[in-house]
Amino acid sequence: MNDPFVTMTLSLSGLTGLGMIVGGGLAGWRGWLQLKRTELDRATLPTAANPAGAPAGARIEIADLRERIRKLEAIAAGVEL
């Protein structure tokens, strides 16, 4: 077991295996980061064209604003509420 070629072969094999494990972990980490970026992109605030994609709090706020606008338009038109 004192042969330098055996020691070198075992060391290089271990280093290669460690490199493969680290490479696989890095690929998994990048995939996880991409997943989180995709989740954040989907959680954007809704537009007027897509109010259904909004979180519940944003939908309630939009409905409240619409109600206020309706009341202001009725006041402007002279209609009693």
Phi and psi restraints in degrees (value plus and minus 20) as a CYANA .aco file:
   2 ASN   PHI    -107.0   -67.0
   2 ASN   PSI     -17.0    23.0
   3 ASP   PHI     -89.3   -49.3
   3 ASP   PSI     108.0   148.0
   4 PRO   PHI     -86.3   -46.3
   4 PRO   PSI     -47.1    -7.1
   5 PHE   PHI     -90.5   -50.5
   5 PHE   PSI     -55.9   -15.9
   6 VAL   PHI     -88.0   -48.0
   6 VAL   PSI     -63.4   -23.4
   7 THR   PHI     -82.5   -42.5
   7 THR   PSI     -63.2   -23.2
   8 MET   PHI     -85.9   -45.9
   8 MET   PSI     -60.9   -20.9
   9 THR   PHI     -84.7   -44.7
   9 THR   PSI     -64.3   -24.3
  10 LEU   PHI     -85.3   -45.3
  10 LEU   PSI     -59.2   -19.2
  11 SER   PHI     -85.7   -45.7
  11 SER   PSI     -65.9   -25.9
  12 LEU   PHI     -86.3   -46.3
  12 LEU   PSI     -56.1   -16.1
  13 SER   PHI     -85.4   -45.4
  13 SER   PSI     -63.2   -23.2
  14 GLY   PHI     -84.5   -44.5
  14 GLY   PSI     -61.5   -21.5
  15 LEU   PHI     -86.0   -46.0
  15 LEU   PSI     -58.9   -18.9
  16 THR   PHI     -84.8   -44.8
  16 THR   PSI     -64.1   -24.1
  17 GLY   PHI     -82.5   -42.5
  17 GLY   PSI     -61.8   -21.8
  18 LEU   PHI     -83.8   -43.8
  18 LEU   PSI     -60.7   -20.7
  19 GLY   PHI     -82.3   -42.3
  19 GLY   PSI     -58.8   -18.8
  20 MET   PHI     -86.8   -46.8
  20 MET   PSI     -59.7   -19.7
  21 ILE   PHI     -86.5   -46.5
  21 ILE   PSI     -63.7   -23.7
  22 VAL   PHI     -84.3   -44.3
  22 VAL   PSI     -60.8   -20.8
  23 GLY   PHI     -82.5   -42.5
  23 GLY   PSI     -61.3   -21.3
  24 GLY   PHI     -85.3   -45.3
  24 GLY   PSI     -60.0   -20.0
  25 GLY   PHI     -84.6   -44.6
  25 GLY   PSI     -59.8   -19.8
  26 LEU   PHI     -85.4   -45.4
  26 LEU   PSI     -60.1   -20.1
  27 ALA   PHI     -84.1   -44.1
  27 ALA   PSI     -60.6   -20.6
  28 GLY   PHI     -84.4   -44.4
  28 GLY   PSI     -61.1   -21.1
  29 TRP   PHI     -82.7   -42.7
  29 TRP   PSI     -64.2   -24.2
  30 ARG   PHI     -84.0   -44.0
  30 ARG   PSI     -58.8   -18.8
  31 GLY   PHI     -83.4   -43.4
  31 GLY   PSI     -61.1   -21.1
  32 TRP   PHI     -85.4   -45.4
  32 TRP   PSI     -61.6   -21.6
  33 LEU   PHI     -82.9   -42.9
  33 LEU   PSI     -60.4   -20.4
  34 GLN   PHI     -85.0   -45.0
  34 GLN   PSI     -57.7   -17.7
  35 LEU   PHI     -81.7   -41.7
  35 LEU   PSI     -65.1   -25.1
  36 LYS   PHI     -85.9   -45.9
  36 LYS   PSI     -57.0   -17.0
  37 ARG   PHI     -83.2   -43.2
  37 ARG   PSI     -60.7   -20.7
  38 THR   PHI     -84.7   -44.7
  38 THR   PSI     -61.8   -21.8
  39 GLU   PHI     -82.6   -42.6
  39 GLU   PSI     -60.7   -20.7
  40 LEU   PHI     -87.5   -47.5
  40 LEU   PSI     -56.6   -16.6
  41 ASP   PHI     -85.6   -45.6
  41 ASP   PSI     -56.0   -16.0
  42 ARG   PHI     -94.8   -54.8
  42 ARG   PSI     -40.0     0.0
  43 ALA   PHI    -112.5   -72.5
  43 ALA   PSI       5.0    45.0
  44 THR   PHI     -93.1   -53.1
  44 THR   PSI     140.7   180.7
  45 LEU   PHI     -87.5   -47.5
  45 LEU   PSI     127.1   167.1
  46 PRO   PHI     -94.5   -54.5
  46 PRO   PSI     137.4   177.4
  47 THR   PHI    -123.7   -83.7
  47 THR   PSI     157.1   197.1
  48 ALA   PHI     -83.9   -43.9
  48 ALA   PSI     -48.7    -8.7
  49 ALA   PHI     -97.3   -57.3
  49 ALA   PSI     -43.4    -3.4
  50 ASN   PHI    -154.9  -114.9
  50 ASN   PSI      48.6    88.6
  51 PRO   PHI     -95.8   -55.8
  51 PRO   PSI     -36.6     3.4
  52 ALA   PHI     -91.6   -51.6
  52 ALA   PSI     -43.3    -3.3
  53 GLY   PHI    -100.6   -60.6
  53 GLY   PSI     -15.8    24.2
  54 ALA   PHI    -103.6   -63.6
  54 ALA   PSI     134.2   174.2
  55 PRO   PHI     -86.7   -46.7
  55 PRO   PSI     143.2   183.2
  56 ALA   PHI     -79.1   -39.1
  56 ALA   PSI     -61.6   -21.6
  57 GLY   PHI     -83.1   -43.1
  57 GLY   PSI     -58.6   -18.6
  58 ALA   PHI     -89.2   -49.2
  58 ALA   PSI     -57.6   -17.6
  59 ARG   PHI     -85.3   -45.3
  59 ARG   PSI     -58.8   -18.8
  60 ILE   PHI     -85.2   -45.2
  60 ILE   PSI     -62.1   -22.1
  61 GLU   PHI     -84.5   -44.5
  61 GLU   PSI     -60.4   -20.4
  62 ILE   PHI     -84.1   -44.1
  62 ILE   PSI     -62.2   -22.2
  63 ALA   PHI     -83.7   -43.7
  63 ALA   PSI     -58.6   -18.6
  64 ASP   PHI     -84.7   -44.7
  64 ASP   PSI     -62.7   -22.7
  65 LEU   PHI     -84.4   -44.4
  65 LEU   PSI     -59.2   -19.2
  66 ARG   PHI     -83.3   -43.3
  66 ARG   PSI     -59.6   -19.6
  67 GLU   PHI     -85.2   -45.2
  67 GLU   PSI     -61.3   -21.3
  68 ARG   PHI     -83.0   -43.0
  68 ARG   PSI     -62.1   -22.1
  69 ILE   PHI     -83.1   -43.1
  69 ILE   PSI     -61.6   -21.6
  70 ARG   PHI     -81.2   -41.2
  70 ARG   PSI     -61.6   -21.6
  71 LYS   PHI     -86.9   -46.9
  71 LYS   PSI     -61.8   -21.8
  72 LEU   PHI     -84.3   -44.3
  72 LEU   PSI     -57.9   -17.9
  73 GLU   PHI     -86.5   -46.5
  73 GLU   PSI     -57.5   -17.5
  74 ALA   PHI     -86.8   -46.8
  74 ALA   PSI     -59.8   -19.8
  75 ILE   PHI     -84.1   -44.1
  75 ILE   PSI     -62.2   -22.2
  76 ALA   PHI     -84.6   -44.6
  76 ALA   PSI     -52.2   -12.2
  77 ALA   PHI    -103.7   -63.7
  77 ALA   PSI     -29.0    11.0
  78 GLY   PHI      64.6   104.6
  78 GLY   PSI      -0.3    39.7
  79 VAL   PHI    -111.0   -71.0
  79 VAL   PSI     113.8   153.8
  80 GLU   PHI     -97.8   -57.8
  80 GLU   PSI     116.9   156.9
